[in-house]
Amino acid sequence: METRETRPATDVPPVAKAYNGVDRNAFIFGLNPQAELWNGRLAMIGFLAYLTWDLAGFSVLRDVLHLIGY
């Protein structure tokens, strides 16, 4: 009987550490697949920062609407 240590690892997908030989988490300047990952990460950080700022009572949208007369 095969144990977990002795059975072949064909049912476990390999962890993708590289994309075409390049680390997918590395910061590389220019148009490349890593740019979309970094763009998404920074967008999530920006959205969370704005949400926190808005919940603290400093609403940019409310201030802009107040300035234009709404």
Phi and psi restraints in degrees (value plus and minus 20) as a CYANA .aco file:
   2 GLU   PHI    -104.9   -64.9
   2 GLU   PSI     115.0   155.0
   3 THR   PHI    -115.6   -75.6
   3 THR   PSI     155.3   195.3
   4 ARG   PHI     -82.6   -42.6
   4 ARG   PSI     -52.3   -12.3
   5 GLU   PHI     -97.4   -57.4
   5 GLU   PSI     -47.3    -7.3
   6 THR   PHI    -123.2   -83.2
   6 THR   PSI     -34.1     5.9
   7 ARG   PHI     -96.4   -56.4
   7 ARG   PSI     133.6   173.6
   8 PRO   PHI     -85.9   -45.9
   8 PRO   PSI     126.9   166.9
   9 ALA   PHI    -110.3   -70.3
   9 ALA   PSI      19.4    59.4
  10 THR   PHI     -98.4   -58.4
  10 THR   PSI     -42.3    -2.3
  11 ASP   PHI    -107.5   -67.5
  11 ASP   PSI     -26.1    13.9
  12 VAL   PHI    -125.1   -85.1
  12 VAL   PSI      99.0   139.0
  13 PRO   PHI     -89.3   -49.3
  13 PRO   PSI     123.9   163.9
  14 PRO   PHI     -90.7   -50.7
  14 PRO   PSI     130.4   170.4
  15 VAL   PHI    -101.9   -61.9
  15 VAL   PSI     103.9   143.9
  16 ALA   PHI    -101.0   -61.0
  16 ALA   PSI      82.9   122.9
  17 LYS   PHI    -113.0   -73.0
  17 LYS   PSI     -35.1     4.9
  18 ALA   PHI    -159.9  -119.9
  18 ALA   PSI     131.4   171.4
  19 TYR   PHI    -139.8   -99.8
  19 TYR   PSI      89.2   129.2
  20 ASN   PHI      35.8    75.8
  20 ASN   PSI      18.9    58.9
  21 GLY   PHI      63.4   103.4
  21 GLY   PSI     -16.4    23.6
  22 VAL   PHI    -140.6  -100.6
  22 VAL   PSI     117.1   157.1
  23 ASP   PHI     -82.0   -42.0
  23 ASP   PSI     108.8   148.8
  24 ARG   PHI     -92.9   -52.9
  24 ARG   PSI     -34.8     5.2
  25 ASN   PHI    -116.7   -76.7
  25 ASN   PSI     -23.4    16.6
  26 ALA   PHI     -92.8   -52.8
  26 ALA   PSI     124.9   164.9
  27 PHE   PHI    -108.1   -68.1
  27 PHE   PSI      94.8   134.8
  28 ILE   PHI    -143.4  -103.4
  28 ILE   PSI     107.5   147.5
  29 PHE   PHI     -94.5   -54.5
  29 PHE   PSI     119.6   159.6
  30 GLY   PHI      95.3   135.3
  30 GLY   PSI    -196.1  -156.1
  31 LEU   PHI    -105.8   -65.8
  31 LEU   PSI      89.0   129.0
  32 ASN   PHI    -176.1  -136.1
  32 ASN   PSI     150.6   190.6
  33 PRO   PHI     -80.7   -40.7
  33 PRO   PSI     -48.6    -8.6
  34 GLN   PHI     -88.6   -48.6
  34 GLN   PSI     -46.3    -6.3
  35 ALA   PHI     -81.7   -41.7
  35 ALA   PSI     -58.1   -18.1
  36 GLU   PHI     -88.6   -48.6
  36 GLU   PSI     -56.4   -16.4
  37 LEU   PHI     -84.0   -44.0
  37 LEU   PSI     -66.9   -26.9
  38 TRP   PHI     -86.4   -46.4
  38 TRP   PSI     -56.9   -16.9
  39 ASN   PHI     -81.6   -41.6
  39 ASN   PSI     -63.9   -23.9
  40 GLY   PHI     -85.6   -45.6
  40 GLY   PSI     -61.7   -21.7
  41 ARG   PHI     -83.9   -43.9
  41 ARG   PSI     -65.6   -25.6
  42 LEU   PHI     -88.1   -48.1
  42 LEU   PSI     -53.5   -13.5
  43 ALA   PHI     -84.9   -44.9
  43 ALA   PSI     -60.7   -20.7
  44 MET   PHI     -85.2   -45.2
  44 MET   PSI     -59.8   -19.8
  45 ILE   PHI     -85.1   -45.1
  45 ILE   PSI     -62.8   -22.8
  46 GLY   PHI     -84.0   -44.0
  46 GLY   PSI     -61.9   -21.9
  47 PHE   PHI     -84.6   -44.6
  47 PHE   PSI     -62.9   -22.9
  48 LEU   PHI     -84.5   -44.5
  48 LEU   PSI     -59.1   -19.1
  49 ALA   PHI     -84.5   -44.5
  49 ALA   PSI     -63.7   -23.7
  50 TYR   PHI     -85.5   -45.5
  50 TYR   PSI     -61.6   -21.6
  51 LEU   PHI     -82.0   -42.0
  51 LEU   PSI     -62.9   -22.9
  52 THR   PHI     -83.3   -43.3
  52 THR   PSI     -62.9   -22.9
  53 TRP   PHI     -82.3   -42.3
  53 TRP   PSI     -61.9   -21.9
  54 ASP   PHI     -88.3   -48.3
  54 ASP   PSI     -61.4   -21.4
  55 LEU   PHI     -88.2   -48.2
  55 LEU   PSI     -42.3    -2.3
  56 ALA   PHI     -98.5   -58.5
  56 ALA   PSI     -27.8    12.2
  57 GLY   PHI      86.4   126.4
  57 GLY   PSI     -19.2    20.8
  58 PHE   PHI    -125.6   -85.6
  58 PHE   PSI      66.1   106.1
  59 SER   PHI    -115.1   -75.1
  59 SER   PSI      94.9   134.9
  60 VAL   PHI     -86.5   -46.5
  60 VAL   PSI     -63.0   -23.0
  61 LEU   PHI     -82.6   -42.6
  61 LEU   PSI     -63.4   -23.4
  62 ARG   PHI     -83.6   -43.6
  62 ARG   PSI     -60.6   -20.6
  63 ASP   PHI     -87.0   -47.0
  63 ASP   PSI     -58.3   -18.3
  64 VAL   PHI     -87.4   -47.4
  64 VAL   PSI     -63.9   -23.9
  65 LEU   PHI     -83.1   -43.1
  65 LEU   PSI     -54.6   -14.6
  66 HIS   PHI     -87.4   -47.4
  66 HIS   PSI     -58.5   -18.5
  67 LEU   PHI     -87.6   -47.6
  67 LEU   PSI     -53.2   -13.2
  68 ILE   PHI    -111.6   -71.6
  68 ILE   PSI     -17.6    22.4
  69 GLY   PHI      80.5   120.5
  69 GLY   PSI      -6.9    33.1
